[in-house]
Amino acid sequence: MMLFFPTPYPDELLFSLCSRYFVRSGNISYKGTLDDLFSNRSLTASISLPSGISSLIKNMPPYSKMNEEQLIHQHTLYLFNTAFLNDQAKTIYQEMCSDDGKGIYVRSGLIASGVPQNEFLRYCKECLQEDRDTYGELYWHRSHQLSGVHCCLKHFTPLHDSNIKVIGSNKHRFQIPTLENCSIGISVLDSVAERTRTEYIEHCKKLANSILQLLNQSFKHQSLNWFDQKYRNKLADLDLAYYTGRVKQKDWRDYFLTIYSEEALQLFHSPLKGEQDWLSLIVQKNRKSFHPIRHLLVMSALEMTVEEIFNNELLQPFGQPNYPCQNIICDYFKVTIIDNVSITLCEKTKKTIGTFTCPVCEFSYTRRGPDQNEADKLRRTRVKTYGSLWKAKLQEFSKLGLGLRELSRKMGADPNTIKRILNDEKEGSLNIEQTKDSVKEDRQSWLSLQRRNPQKSIKQLREANKALYMRLYRNDREWLKVNSPKAIKRTSSVKVDWNKRDEDMLEQVSKVVESLLNPKNKPVRITISKVGFLIGQRALLEKKLDKLPKTKFYLQEKIETVEQFQKRRIYYTIKQNKDIGEVLVPWKILRGVGIKDTSKWTEIVNRILEDL
């Protein structure tokens, strides 16, 4: 048991507390300090997610009121690094309390996140001076050690590297910040352009409140799919996704890049590297976690708060389950028994359509969405199927000699619908026997056709009597499959002349690209997928492009980045505005292009206008 332990300072890292104990205790051995603190000389002095917390609490002085939760929540990066995890967060907490923390970093997903750990402990020069003036000594701040955050969240000045390594040095050492080890003054932001640095710090100002909330507050841990569904709902509100959950990935990417430049994303350790990078994956149904900094970038882009992400219920176009059965003769009529809704899109209007099916009576109806209020739950657009229970009740009532209007009232359906269903039932019962007889005749005809043409394949027999084949295919498919000639597998010995195909592809591709680059046509971004689609060879260009070297070289020269495409759209919009006599003002041009009016794009438009 220790006789004393330092009183924590605001935002102090547990590593810093232990380092201050090491200095004040007079120990000359790091391992001796580990013995004092944890009764375990083999523990690693971890920076962000340390283990051995329970042992440390046991060794606290008798008067100490500290507990595991206080140390973990207030003096480690646990709350921040596990905010977007599911039940794994509880396991990580338990492992931090235990003396065995080998699996903490793997379980947290930090190693596989693509966001690297900081190489050195970092400090803010202004915080350094304030701490010295206020407390008479220096200490390591938690908020200065967050990966991807290179400026102080209090002063918004660059964070600088000390010469104390986070990884790769003595794993048992304890070192406090001093004027000597904090004298190097190297900052990531020193090596970037002034424009990028200014943009990055502005983004950090917007993110600061959310970062500090995640660092200091405990939020309910949700499933991994909770977050992507939150994002998709917001994207649907912005017309960047459908309410079915499908995201308009190209539009989403273009929107995201109007907010963050590629240079700023590099500083956040979150560059975009292709169509299937983290930005597209984070808004899909996932079984993997993403680094908190990437969640924060998405949240800020969608103007979502931390409370909105964690505390609100998931918004659905038809509200939260359950949903009522609308079958008037069902025992569960207007009872919310339907626990699921199938969401599709109207092919013409692209409006959301929900399909609701009662699990008891099989009555199924649709409703156009999204709902505007709670009363919309009792609204329906049309009935898809009435179900066996409804039809059986209709037959029962019809035998009582009731009229159409009375049947309509009792069954909750239009008189014409009642009449049509009753007629269909009658015709169906009459046709069953006729169908059985006709199927027998068709079977005999099909077998006879095969006997007369023993060498013909099933395809040739079908061509010989298409009507017979289609009747059997519709009414007796399994029998047809068993009693037909087996398909003969053929292997092609024809070799593809890739050189000739390359020449042909190059000719087709160059024509399409020239057409896309025609300044008279509305700009369309030149991508391999788009060119392949326009020539009807998308799969070939996407999967076999390495076998077409000339075509590949040509496409590599012509395909456009998002920024190149946006510039071409700007030139096109300028020409359109000049043709109609519109005043060439940057904000009008950007609005016509559909780009958010940022300082970056305003500067680009100004340069283009100067060159004209």
C-alpha positions in Angstrom: 0.0 0.0 0.0 1.3 3.5 -0.9 1.5 6.2 1.7 0.6 8.9 -0.7 -0.6 9.4 -4.3 -0.7 12.7 -6.3 -4.0 14.6 -6.5 -5.1 14.5 -10.2 -5.2 17.7 -12.2 -7.9 18.5 -14.8 -7.6 16.3 -17.9 -4.5 14.6 -16.5 -3.4 11.3 -18.0 -3.1 8.3 -15.6 0.4 7.8 -17.0 1.2 11.4 -15.9 -0.2 10.7 -12.4 2.0 7.6 -12.1 5.0 9.6 -13.4 4.5 12.3 -10.8 4.4 9.6 -8.1 7.6 8.1 -9.4 9.4 11.5 -9.1 7.9 12.3 -5.6 8.5 8.8 -4.2 12.3 9.1 -4.7 12.4 5.7 -6.5 15.4 5.2 -8.8 13.9 2.1 -10.4 10.9 2.1 -12.8 10.1 -1.5 -11.8 10.2 -0.5 -8.1 7.5 2.1 -8.9 5.5 -0.6 -10.8 5.7 -2.7 -7.6 4.4 0.2 -5.5 1.6 1.1 -7.9 0.4 -2.3 -9.1 2.2 -4.9 -7.1 3.3 -6.2 -10.5 6.7 -5.5 -12.1 5.7 -6.9 -15.5 2.9 -4.4 -16.3 3.4 -2.0 -19.2 3.2 1.7 -18.6 0.5 2.2 -21.3 -0.6 5.7 -22.4 -4.2 5.5 -23.6 -5.7 2.2 -22.4 -3.6 0.9 -19.4 -4.4 -2.2 -17.4 -3.9 -3.1 -13.7 -6.4 -0.4 -12.5 -7.9 -2.6 -9.8 -4.5 -3.4 -8.4 -3.7 0.3 -8.4 -6.9 1.1 -6.4 -6.0 -1.6 -3.8 -2.6 0.0 -3.3 -4.0 3.5 -2.8 -3.5 5.2 0.6 -6.3 4.5 3.1 -7.7 8.1 2.9 -8.0 7.9 -1.0 -11.5 8.0 -2.4 -10.5 7.0 -5.9 -12.1 4.0 -7.6 -11.7 2.2 -10.9 -14.4 4.1 -12.8 -13.0 7.4 -11.8 -9.5 6.6 -13.0 -10.6 4.9 -16.2 -13.3 7.5 -17.2 -11.4 10.7 -16.1 -7.7 9.8 -16.6 -7.5 7.5 -19.6 -8.8 7.6 -23.2 -11.2 4.7 -22.6 -14.5 6.7 -23.1 -13.2 8.2 -26.3 -11.7 5.1 -27.9 -14.7 2.8 -27.0 -17.6 5.3 -27.7 -18.5 3.6 -31.0 -18.0 0.0 -29.9 -20.7 -2.4 -28.8 -20.5 -4.8 -25.9 -16.7 -5.1 -26.5 -16.4 -1.9 -24.5 -17.4 -3.7 -21.3 -14.8 -6.4 -22.0 -12.1 -3.7 -22.5 -13.1 -2.1 -19.2 -12.8 -5.4 -17.4 -9.4 -6.0 -19.0 -8.2 -2.6 -18.0 -9.2 -3.4 -14.4 -7.3 -6.7 -14.6 -3.6 -7.2 -14.7 -3.7 -8.8 -18.1 -4.2 -6.2 -20.8 -2.7 -8.0 -23.8 -5.9 -8.0 -25.9 -7.1 -4.5 -25.1 -5.7 -2.7 -28.3 -6.8 -5.5 -30.6 -10.3 -5.7 -29.1 -10.6 -1.9 -29.3 -10.1 -2.0 -33.1 -7.4 0.8 -32.9 -4.7 -1.3 -34.5 -6.8 -2.2 -37.5 -8.6 1.2 -37.8 -6.1 2.8 -40.2 -5.6 5.7 -37.8 -2.0 5.4 -36.4 -1.1 6.1 -32.7 1.0 9.1 -32.0 4.7 8.4 -31.9 5.4 10.9 -29.1 3.6 12.3 -26.1 2.4 15.8 -27.1 1.9 19.2 -25.4 0.5 22.6 -26.0 2.9 25.5 -25.4 0.1 27.7 -23.9 -1.2 24.9 -21.6 2.4 24.3 -20.5 2.8 27.9 -19.4 -0.7 27.9 -17.7 0.0 24.7 -15.8 3.3 26.0 -14.6 1.7 29.3 -13.4 -1.3 27.6 -11.8 0.1 24.4 -10.3 3.8 25.0 -10.2 4.5 21.9 -12.3 3.8 20.4 -15.7 1.7 17.3 -16.5 0.5 15.3 -19.6 -3.0 16.2 -20.8 -5.3 13.4 -22.1 -6.9 15.6 -24.8 -3.4 16.3 -26.3 -2.8 12.6 -27.0 -5.8 11.9 -29.3 -4.8 10.5 -32.7 -5.7 12.8 -35.6 -6.2 15.8 -33.4 -3.1 18.0 -33.9 -4.2 21.2 -32.1 -5.1 22.0 -28.5 -8.9 21.9 -28.1 -8.7 24.8 -25.6 -6.4 27.3 -27.4 -6.6 25.8 -31.0 -2.8 26.2 -31.4 -0.6 23.4 -32.8 0.3 20.5 -30.5 4.1 19.7 -30.4 5.9 16.5 -30.0 8.0 15.9 -26.8 11.0 13.6 -27.0 9.1 11.0 -24.9 8.1 8.1 -27.2 4.6 6.5 -26.8 5.7 3.3 -28.4 9.1 1.7 -29.2 10.9 2.8 -26.0 11.3 1.4 -22.4 7.8 0.0 -21.8 8.2 0.3 -18.0 9.3 4.0 -17.8 7.6 6.9 -16.2 8.5 10.5 -17.2 6.8 13.8 -16.5 6.9 16.7 -18.9 9.8 19.1 -18.4 11.2 22.1 -20.2 14.0 19.9 -21.5 11.9 17.0 -23.0 9.3 19.5 -24.3 11.9 21.7 -26.1 11.9 20.1 -29.5 8.7 21.8 -30.6 8.0 19.8 -33.7 4.3 19.9 -34.9 2.6 18.0 -37.7 1.0 21.3 -38.7 4.4 23.0 -39.3 4.9 21.1 -42.5 1.5 21.9 -44.2 0.5 24.8 -46.3 -1.0 27.8 -44.5 -4.4 27.4 -46.3 -4.6 23.7 -45.2 -3.5 24.5 -41.7 -6.2 27.2 -41.4 -8.9 24.8 -42.8 -7.8 22.0 -40.5 -8.0 24.2 -37.3 -11.4 25.5 -38.4 -12.6 21.9 -38.6 -11.1 21.2 -35.1 -13.1 24.1 -33.7 -16.3 22.6 -35.0 -15.3 19.1 -33.7 -14.0 20.3 -30.3 -17.2 20.1 -28.3 -18.1 16.6 -29.6 -14.5 15.4 -29.0 -14.6 16.6 -25.4 -18.0 15.1 -24.8 -16.8 11.7 -26.0 -13.7 12.1 -23.8 -15.5 13.1 -20.6 -19.0 11.6 -20.8 -20.2 8.1 -20.8 -22.8 7.3 -23.4 -24.8 4.1 -23.9 -23.0 1.6 -26.1 -24.9 0.7 -29.2 -24.7 -2.0 -31.8 -22.3 -1.4 -34.7 -25.3 -1.1 -37.1 -26.9 1.6 -34.9 -24.5 4.2 -36.2 -24.6 3.4 -39.9 -28.4 3.4 -39.7 -28.3 6.8 -38.0 -26.2 8.1 -40.9 -28.3 6.6 -43.6 -31.5 8.2 -42.1 -29.8 11.6 -42.1 -28.5 11.0 -45.7 -32.0 10.2 -46.8 -33.2 13.5 -45.3 -30.5 15.2 -47.5 -31.5 13.2 -50.6 -28.1 11.4 -50.5 -29.7 8.0 -49.7 -33.1 6.2 -50.1 -35.2 5.3 -47.1 -34.6 1.7 -48.0 -31.1 2.2 -46.7 -29.3 2.3 -50.1 -26.8 5.2 -50.1 -26.2 7.3 -53.3 -22.4 6.7 -52.8 -21.2 9.1 -55.5 -23.4 11.9 -54.3 -22.4 11.2 -50.7 -18.7 11.3 -51.6 -19.1 14.5 -53.6 -21.0 16.1 -50.7 -18.3 15.1 -48.2 -15.5 16.5 -50.4 -17.2 19.9 -50.5 -16.7 20.1 -46.7 -13.3 18.5 -46.3 -10.3 18.9 -48.6 -8.1 15.9 -49.3 -5.3 17.7 -47.5 -7.4 18.1 -44.3 -8.5 14.5 -44.4 -4.8 13.4 -44.6 -4.2 15.3 -41.3 -7.1 13.5 -39.7 -5.5 10.2 -40.9 -8.7 9.6 -42.9 -7.9 10.0 -46.7 -10.2 8.7 -49.3 -8.5 6.0 -51.4 -11.2 4.5 -53.7 -14.8 3.7 -54.1 -14.7 1.1 -51.3 -12.8 3.1 -48.6 -13.9 4.0 -45.1 -16.3 6.7 -46.2 -18.5 4.3 -48.2 -18.2 1.5 -45.6 -19.1 3.6 -42.6 -22.6 4.2 -44.0 -23.2 0.5 -44.8 -24.3 -2.4 -42.6 -21.1 -3.3 -40.8 -19.6 -5.9 -38.6 -16.5 -3.8 -38.0 -15.9 -0.7 -36.0 -14.4 2.6 -37.2 -12.1 5.0 -35.4 -13.9 7.7 -33.4 -12.2 10.5 -35.4 -13.9 9.1 -38.6 -17.3 9.0 -36.9 -16.8 12.6 -35.8 -15.9 13.7 -39.4 -19.1 12.1 -40.7 -21.2 13.5 -37.8 -19.9 17.0 -38.5 -20.5 16.7 -42.2 -24.1 15.7 -41.5 -24.4 18.4 -38.8 -25.3 15.7 -36.2 -24.6 16.1 -32.5 -23.3 13.5 -30.1 -26.7 13.4 -28.3 -28.5 12.9 -31.6 -26.2 9.9 -32.4 -26.3 8.1 -29.1 -29.5 9.1 -27.3 -32.3 9.5 -29.9 -34.2 6.5 -31.2 -33.6 5.4 -34.7 -35.8 7.3 -37.1 -37.8 5.2 -39.5 -39.9 6.4 -42.4 -42.9 4.5 -40.9 -42.1 5.1 -37.2 -41.0 2.6 -34.6 -42.4 -1.0 -34.6 -44.9 -2.4 -33.9 -47.6 -1.8 -36.6 -51.3 -2.5 -36.6 -53.1 -5.3 -38.5 -55.8 -3.7 -40.8 -57.8 -6.9 -41.4 -61.3 -6.1 -40.0 -62.2 -9.7 -39.4 -58.8 -10.6 -37.6 -58.8 -10.9 -33.8 -55.9 -8.5 -33.8 -57.6 -5.8 -35.9 -55.9 -2.4 -35.1 -53.6 -4.2 -32.6 -49.9 -3.4 -33.1 -48.9 -7.0 -33.8 -46.7 -6.5 -36.9 -43.1 -6.2 -35.8 -41.4 -5.6 -39.1 -41.9 -3.6 -42.3 -40.5 -4.3 -45.7 -39.3 -1.0 -47.4 -39.1 -0.5 -51.1 -39.2 2.4 -53.6 -41.9 3.3 -56.1 -40.3 2.9 -59.5 -41.9 6.0 -60.9 -41.9 8.5 -58.0 -39.0 7.0 -55.9 -41.3 7.5 -52.9 -40.8 5.1 -50.0 -43.4 2.2 -49.8 -43.8 0.1 -46.7 -45.3 -3.4 -46.8 -46.9 -4.7 -43.6 -48.0 -8.3 -43.2 -49.9 -9.7 -40.1 -48.3 -12.8 -38.8 -51.6 -14.2 -37.7 -54.0 -13.7 -40.6 -51.5 -13.1 -43.4 -53.3 -9.9 -44.4 -50.8 -7.6 -46.2 -51.1 -4.0 -47.0 -48.9 -1.1 -48.2 -48.5 2.5 -47.3 -46.6 5.3 -49.0 -44.2 7.1 -46.7 -42.7 8.6 -44.8 -45.3 9.0 -42.1 -46.0 12.6 -41.0 -47.6 11.8 -37.6 -48.8 8.9 -35.4 -52.2 8.8 -37.0 -50.6 7.7 -40.3 -50.1 4.2 -38.8 -53.8 3.5 -39.4 -53.5 4.7 -43.0 -53.0 2.3 -46.0 -52.5 2.8 -49.7 -53.6 -0.6 -51.0 -54.1 -4.2 -50.0 -51.6 -6.6 -51.4 -53.1 -9.9 -50.2 -56.2 -10.5 -48.0 -54.9 -13.8 -46.6 -56.5 -17.2 -46.2 -58.4 -16.2 -43.1 -60.1 -13.3 -44.8 -61.0 -15.4 -47.9 -62.4 -18.2 -45.7 -64.6 -15.7 -43.8 -65.8 -14.2 -47.1 -66.9 -17.6 -48.3 -68.7 -18.2 -45.1 -70.6 -14.9 -45.3 -71.4 -15.3 -49.0 -73.2 -18.6 -48.2 -75.6 -16.7 -45.9 -77.0 -14.9 -48.9 -75.7 -11.5 -47.9 -75.6 -8.7 -50.5 -72.5 -7.1 -51.9 -72.9 -4.0 -49.8 -73.4 -5.9 -46.6 -70.4 -8.1 -47.5 -68.4 -5.0 -48.2 -69.2 -3.6 -44.8 -68.4 -6.8 -42.9 -65.2 -7.5 -44.8 -63.8 -3.9 -45.0 -63.4 -4.0 -48.8 -64.9 -2.3 -51.8 -68.0 -4.1 -53.3 -66.2 -4.5 -56.7 -63.3 -6.1 -54.9 -65.7 -8.5 -53.1 -67.4 -9.4 -56.4 -64.1 -10.0 -58.2 -62.7 -12.3 -55.5 -65.9 -14.3 -55.3 -65.8 -14.8 -59.1 -62.2 -15.7 -59.1 -62.8 -18.4 -56.4 -65.6 -19.9 -58.5 -63.5 -19.9 -61.7 -60.6 -21.3 -59.8 -62.5 -24.3 -58.5 -63.8 -25.1 -62.0 -60.4 -24.8 -63.6 -58.6 -27.1 -61.2 -59.9 -30.3 -62.8 -59.4 -28.9 -66.3 -55.8 -28.0 -65.5 -55.1 -31.6 -64.2 -56.4 -33.1 -67.5 -54.5 -30.6 -69.7 -51.2 -31.3 -67.8 -51.5 -35.0 -68.4 -52.0 -34.3 -72.2 -49.0 -32.0 -72.2 -46.8 -34.5 -70.6 -47.6 -37.1 -73.2 -47.1 -34.6 -76.0 -43.6 -33.6 -74.6 -42.5 -37.3 -74.3 -43.8 -38.0 -77.8 -41.8 -34.9 -79.1 -38.6 -36.3 -77.6 -39.2 -39.8 -79.1 -39.6 -38.3 -82.5 -36.4 -36.1 -82.1 -34.0 -38.2 -80.0 -30.9 -36.1 -81.0 -32.3 -32.7 -80.2 -31.4 -30.7 -77.0 -33.9 -29.2 -74.7 -33.4 -25.8 -76.4 -34.1 -27.3 -79.8 -37.2 -29.1 -78.5 -38.5 -25.9 -77.0 -38.1 -24.1 -80.3 -40.0 -26.9 -82.0 -43.1 -26.4 -79.8 -42.8 -23.2 -77.7 -46.4 -23.2 -76.5 -46.1 -26.8 -75.1 -42.9 -26.0 -73.4 -44.2 -22.8 -71.7 -47.4 -24.6 -70.5 -45.3 -27.3 -68.8 -42.8 -24.7 -67.5 -45.6 -22.8 -65.8 -47.7 -25.7 -64.5 -45.4 -28.7 -64.1 -41.8 -27.3 -63.9 -40.3 -30.1 -61.7 -41.6 -32.9 -64.0 -40.3 -31.0 -67.0 -36.9 -30.7 -65.5 -36.7 -34.4 -64.8 -38.1 -35.5 -68.1 -36.0 -33.4 -70.5 -32.7 -34.1 -72.2 -29.7 -33.1 -70.0 -27.7 -30.1 -71.0 -24.4 -30.9 -72.6 -21.5 -28.9 -71.2 -19.3 -27.5 -73.9 -15.8 -26.2 -73.4 -14.6 -23.5 -75.8 -11.2 -24.0 -77.4 -11.2 -20.5 -79.0 -8.5 -18.3 -77.7 -9.1 -14.6 -77.2 -6.8 -12.3 -79.3 -6.2 -9.8 -76.6 -4.1 -7.5 -78.8 -7.0 -7.2 -81.3 -9.5 -6.7 -78.5 -7.2 -4.1 -77.0 -7.2 -2.2 -80.3 -11.0 -2.4 -80.6 -11.6 -1.3 -77.0 -9.2 1.6 -77.4 -11.1 2.8 -80.4 -14.5 2.6 -78.6 -13.2 4.1 -75.4 -11.5 7.0 -77.1 -14.8 7.9 -79.0 -16.8 7.8 -75.7 -14.2 9.9 -73.8 -14.0 12.5 -76.6 -17.8 12.7 -76.5 -17.8 13.2 -72.7 -15.1 15.9 -73.0 -17.0 17.8 -75.6 -17.5 21.3 -74.0 -21.0 21.6 -75.5 -22.2 18.5 -73.6 -23.2 18.6 -69.9 -20.2 17.4 -67.9 -20.2 13.7 -66.9 -17.3 12.5 -64.8 -14.9 10.2 -66.7 -14.5 7.0 -64.7 -13.7 3.4 -65.8 -17.2 2.3 -64.7 -18.9 5.1 -66.6 -16.9 4.5 -69.8 -17.5 0.8 -69.6 -21.2 1.3 -69.1 -21.5 3.6 -72.1 -19.8 1.1 -74.5 -21.5 -1.9 -72.9 -18.3 -3.4 -71.6 -18.2 -2.4 -68.0 -17.3 -5.8 -66.6 -14.5 -6.2 -69.1 -12.9 -2.8 -68.2 -13.3 -3.3 -64.5 -12.0 -6.9 -64.3 -9.7 -7.5 -67.4 -8.2 -4.0 -67.9 -4.7 -5.4 -67.2 -5.0 -7.5 -70.3 -5.7 -4.3 -72.4 -2.5 -2.3 -71.9 -3.2 0.4 -74.5 -6.7 1.0 -73.3 -5.5 1.0 -69.7 -2.8 3.6 -70.4 -5.3 5.8 -72.3 -7.9 5.6 -69.4 -5.3 6.4 -66.8 -4.5 9.6 -68.7 -8.2 10.5 -69.0 -10.0 9.5 -65.9 -10.9 12.4 -63.6 -10.5 13.0 -59.9 -13.5 14.6 -58.1 -11.6 18.0 -58.1 -10.8 17.8 -61.9 -14.4 17.0 -62.6 -15.7 19.9 -60.5 -13.4 22.3 -62.3 -14.8 21.1 -65.6 -18.3 21.7 -64.3 -17.2 25.2 -63.3 -16.0 26.0 -66.8 -19.2 24.6 -68.2 -21.4 26.7 -65.8 -19.3 29.9 -66.6 -19.9 29.4 -70.3 -23.7 28.8 -69.7 -23.9 32.0 -67.6 -21.9 34.0 -70.3 -24.3 32.8 -73.0 -27.3 34.1 -71.2 -25.6 37.3 -70.1 -25.5 36.4 -66.4 -23.0 38.3 -64.2 -20.0 36.1 -63.4 -20.0 36.0 -59.6 -18.2 33.1 -57.8 -21.1 32.2 -55.5 -23.6 32.1 -58.3 -21.2 29.8 -60.3 -20.7 27.5 -57.4 -24.4 27.4 -56.7 -25.0 26.4 -60.4 -22.4 23.7 -60.1 -23.8 22.4 -56.8 -20.7 23.0 -54.8 -20.8 24.3 -51.3 -19.4 27.9 -51.2 -16.1 27.3 -49.4 -13.0 29.5 -49.4 -11.2 26.8 -51.4 -13.6 26.7 -54.3 -14.2 30.4 -54.3 -10.5 30.9 -54.7 -10.4 28.4 -57.6 -13.3 30.1 -59.4 -11.6 33.5 -58.9 -8.4 32.2 -60.6 -10.4 30.7 -63.4 -12.3 34.0 -64.0 -9.0 35.9 -64.0 -7.6 33.6 -66.7 -10.5 34.0 -69.0 
